[in-house]
Amino acid sequence: MTDSPFAFGLGVGTHNQSGEWLEVFFPKPVLAPTAALADTVAALQSDTALSHDHLESLHQSLIAAGATEQAQVAAQFLDSQAPVVAVLLCQDSAPASVPEAYLKLHLLSHRLVKPHGTSLEGLFGILPNVAWTSEGAVDIAELGARQLAARLRGEVLEVSCVDKFPKMTNYVVPTGVRIAHTARVRLGAYLGEGTTIMHEGFVNFNAGSDGPGMIEGRISAGVMVGSGSDLGGSSSTMGTLSGGGNIIISLGRECLLGANAGTGIPLGDRCTIEAGLFVTAGTKVMLLDVEGMPSQSVKARELAGKSDLLFRRNSATGAVECLTNRSAIELNTDLHAHN
Ligand SMILES: CC(C)(COP(=O)(O)OP(=O)(O)OC[C@H]1O[C@@H](n2cnc3c(N)ncnc32)[C@H](O)[C@@H]1OP(=O)(O)O)[C@@H](O)C(=O)NCCC(=O)NCCS
């Protein structure tokens, strides 16, 4: 008997010509599958495509185990031309294969786990760089031949991007969201109900918004934005993937990151950063009337996670100032009521 497995998914994906996985689509990933389901699939290899016979017997076993939804997925896969895989993650350990990595990215985008809620250690080393084309995922080494083949048919192979991550909406469209430009949200993003991403908005994997929220800025990997918050046009949140930063950024509820503003510290609830101001961890901030704090100059990192702050750059002196935020934002309810 398998003890409390972490997750399970039956997926269909793409191999390159050498039979290596490029990507996998899991229509119905499961968090914390039942022990009966886990026992049924325990013997299967999580990186090997299932033969038709294997799939047929898996289908029967899933029915016998009472795993109706997964049995339905298996039934739909029986006639698949594309390779099918069953992935059981007994624990939440670092992903060890492309199917395991894709299952974890699906868990995030299906809102089954929150950013930082699953180990993604070593993800970049596992995921291949892929050409995402109008014919699906193509191995970069095979792209030239596929482009030529399309031309010889009188067609153009459209390459939308070359990246390790596909766009989320080709795999998952969570309920109650609007995404103006789908290429700006990577698989592995977490978009809570009521999240609107405008054209300038961007959401990386292992990052997202609790929703409702208005996202016209960039949510970097690892960053989570609380409900009722607004990221103004072209604002940015510092990630930790490159550039040496190691503070994990988050925004609390009802925060406003003004247009072209940015934050390198986590913000508490109801914080505002003035349009155009980028607050980094080492920015010297003059406290003007912050409740419970004397008027003095502090480094912004000392204000990390504190609520009800308004940051602005004094337009006369250039000094960055912090005041108690007396007029936290409210989202435009009309915009968010109709997702
Ligand atoms: C920082 C911000 C929130 C302040 O807005 P506010 O709270 O409405 O403040 P006001 O503009 O009414 O200004 C209040 C006072 O502070 C002063 N003030 C405002 N910004 C200042 C600055 N940068 N330096 C010096 N004084 C400033 C005002 O002159 C005013 O002074 P007064 O009381 O003597 O008249 C606003 O300027 C801002 O940047 N909003 C972001 C909007 C945005 O980008 N949204 C996203 C759209 S995509």
The ligand as an ORCA input file, in Angstrom:
! r2SCAN-3c Opt
* xyz 0 1
  C       1.723     57.911     -5.064
  C       0.275     58.165     -5.380
  C      -0.561     56.958     -4.991
  C      -0.187     59.381     -4.563
  O      -1.485     59.626     -4.901
  P      -2.500     60.291     -3.839
  O      -2.485     59.508     -2.572
  O      -3.774     60.470     -4.573
  O      -1.837     61.635     -3.482
  P      -2.064     63.052     -4.161
  O      -1.562     63.048     -5.552
  O      -3.480     63.482     -3.894
  O      -1.102     63.917     -3.279
  C      -1.299     64.135     -1.883
  C      -0.293     65.165     -1.457
  O       1.030     64.607     -1.590
  C       1.802     65.361     -2.498
  N       2.582     64.463     -3.287
  C       2.136     63.422     -4.032
  N       3.166     62.817     -4.630
  C       4.274     63.490     -4.241
  C       5.644     63.333     -4.516
  N       6.095     62.353     -5.302
  N       6.509     64.174     -3.949
  C       6.086     65.173     -3.160
  N       4.812     65.341     -2.851
  C       3.911     64.512     -3.387
  C       0.783     66.102     -3.358
  O       1.332     67.227     -3.941
  C      -0.295     66.392     -2.356
  O       0.108     67.471     -1.593
  P      -0.989     68.453     -0.871
  O      -1.673     67.652      0.180
  O      -0.147     69.526     -0.329
  O      -1.912     68.902     -1.940
  C       0.041     58.447     -6.902
  O       0.793     59.598     -7.271
  C       0.485     57.310     -7.770
  O       1.646     57.171     -8.148
  N      -0.491     56.432     -8.132
  C      -0.207     55.297     -9.002
  C      -1.290     55.236    -10.050
  C      -0.929     54.167    -11.103
  O       0.160     54.127    -11.612
  N      -1.890     53.259    -11.379
  C      -1.710     52.197    -12.335
  C      -2.278     52.586    -13.666
  S      -1.742     51.478    -14.954
*
